[in-house]
């Protein structure tokens, strides 16, 4: 198991977290493979995927730590967080902050990334030990919210999710995001069985992030 500081460093260095939602476990596995091939090393397997904990367990047993950062998404409570951790998840992501989930993640030194939409929510999450805060839904705010939050909270580490695409990812990074979460704009072609496009888009995401940072 990687130390939590190493997880944070690797996640932010790469800058892209693939949010994997799928109708079946097999589809989720194929999406993951395609993302990894495209240079996206951080995978957020959401608990909306049927048998999500089993998929996480399979991925944890298939890939080594140097090949993947494996997280669980749509974790709404501490019970689900514990299941995810026991299955092999290295970070926990939620659509909103949950105090019990934060406490559990702190107990096991697990990276916790809760969703926020206001300054108050950001402060609450950070006071509870959230390592990165997820700006969600990102498309409701746009990149300007990163700068707005960094005004009073310049030390906040933020990762927008929702509406992030290869076309606007540079704006998010330049606004101060330490990483971005990409779902449908990255993995949408899985619905038609086109996994190669996912690999291509992942490569473009990583390229655009590196160029924006340069």
C-alpha positions, 0 to 999 in steps of 0.5 A, a space after each residue: 500500500 502506498 503512503 498517502 503522501 505518495 498517492 497525492 504526489 503521483 495524482 497531482 503530478 499526472 493531473 488527470 483522474 479518470 472517473 469510470 462509470 459503466 453499466 457492467 463490470 466488464 465495461 469498467 475494466 475495459 475503460 480502465 485499461 484504455 485510460 491506463 494505456 493513454 497515460 492516465 494513471 489515476 482511476 476513480 471507479 465509482 460505486 454506481 458500477 455493479 459490484 464495484 468493490 469486486 471490480 476494485 479488488 480485481 484491478 488491485 490484484 491485476 496492476 501494481 502500485 507503479 502502474 495504477 492509482 486506484 480509487 473509489 468514487 461516489 462514496 457517500 458514507 463511511 461504510 462504503 469507504 471501508 468496503 472500498 479500502 478493504 477491496 484495495 482502493 488507495 483514495 476515496 472520492 465523494 460528491 459531497 462531504 461526509 464527516 464520518 467518511 472523513 474520520 474513517 479515511 483519517 483513521 486509515 491514512 487514506 486520501 479523502 476527496 469530497 465534493 464542495 461547491 462553496 467556500 464554507 463547504 471547502 473550509 468544513 472539508 479541509 478542517 476535517 482533513 480532506 487532502 484535496 477538495 473536489 469542485 463539483 459539479 465543475 460545469 456549473 461554475 467554470 474555472 473562475 471558481 478555482 481563483 475565487 476560492 483561492 482568494 481566501 484559501 490560497 493553500 486549498 488543493 482543488 480538483 474540478 470534476 464535471 464538464 472538464 474536457 480536453 478543450 477546457 482542461 488548460 483553463 482549469 489548470 491555469 486557474 490553479 487546479 492541482 488535477 482534474 477529474 474527467 468522466 463522460 468527456 473522456 470515457 463516453 465512447 465506451 457506450 459504442 464499444 470504442 475504447 481506442 478513442 478513450 486512449 486517444 483522448 486520455 493522451 490528449 488530456 495529459 498532453 494539454 495538462 503538461 502544456 498548461 503547466 509549462 
